[in-house]
Amino acid sequence: MTMSARKRAISDVGERLVSIKDRFNAKDVIWDFADQIDVTINGDDPWDLQVLDERFYQRVVAESSLGMGESYMDGWWECEAIDELISRIMSIRIRDMLGRLSPALFGVWVESKVRNRQNRPRSYKVADMHYNLSNDMYRQMLGDTMAYTCGYWKNARTLDDAQRAKFDLVCRKLDLKPGERVLELGCGWGGFANFAAANYGCRVVSMNISSEQIRYAREHFANELIEFHWCDYRDVETYNPHGEQFDKIVSIGMCEHVGVKNYRTWLSTVHDQLVEHGLFLLHTIGTDKYSTKGDPWYDRYIFPNGMLPSPKSLGRAIDGLLVVEDWHNFGPDYDRTLLAWFERFDAYWQAGARDSTDFGATAPTRERFYRMWKYYLLSCAGTFRCRFTSLWQLVLSKRGVIGGYQSIR
């Protein structure tokens, strides 16, 4: 089948699926779902959904999660506690039930099957659209550490304390020692590299595809112990021309952008760059349901070409290549982290950021940008609250830890 014929077939399927949905009363479908999760449309509880435009019902039934997110951005509905609403929705997997009939979701699935959505040219799209936004906005939202991944709240009371505790947890799990060479794949704004060098005396080589993040890291954290490189993880050999292997490797919050078609390549890079008995720490959001498709709303507005790994997809890539020493799940900590981010983002916005125009092209108006980010942060919190998504830290070794690895929490 030619590409044009395949596209026509996909379009025909999408049209048939929409026609199936049109046989139902969209409002009745949504009200029935709401009743199953103890949500009252236009009710009085904080998690109740307030419908402001009747077109909302048909849009959500026809477009699933894409319609849900876009209709919020357009002001068609409100909810005092979006995080709890989404938690209730995802607790019975309504996205799955509606998503099977969503042309948008079907299109993402088909594309993921026929194309590598995270190849080299496409890998920079998420940086251009998301990570290269205003560094001032991120600084206000993320706090002093500039850490844009889950904090570790076990003994922490503030966001900054939780992020520093996460950095320290990673260092202890890797058993970092002064003078060791550490490769960091996906360094964000440089917070972990700075922490590891300052507190553990390591030499860190950090790589990232976001030009703005690298610029910030070089301006704030670069020193004789740290190198920051603007490049794809597949270019690591360019910045390690002599092939000197690393004692430890770490990747915090990058796996979500690698893609299942590239997991083996990515982990093979880790294997090749790691010393014989070295350790690799993988910190990632994950989901227990194997899938090759992403969420269409997040794909369009937040993390283009993003994909959450599953135990199955990671296991296939790890098999015969690395040894799993430890697998730690502290997903509920991300719920708390996301709420802290939203509180800070909201305060920043209300204090005057709404007058700025430096917020990218995906939301053409400032109000729409605010609603997009509010929905993003709070809906993410809801998915962690109901355990639809998790936060994993895997410790992997190249040849196995002699005598066994001692889990650290």
Summary of the structure (lengths in Angstrom):
residues: 409
radius of gyration: 21.8
end to end distance: 52.5
largest distance: 67.1
contacts: 1347
relative contact order: 0.13
helix: 52%
strand: 14%
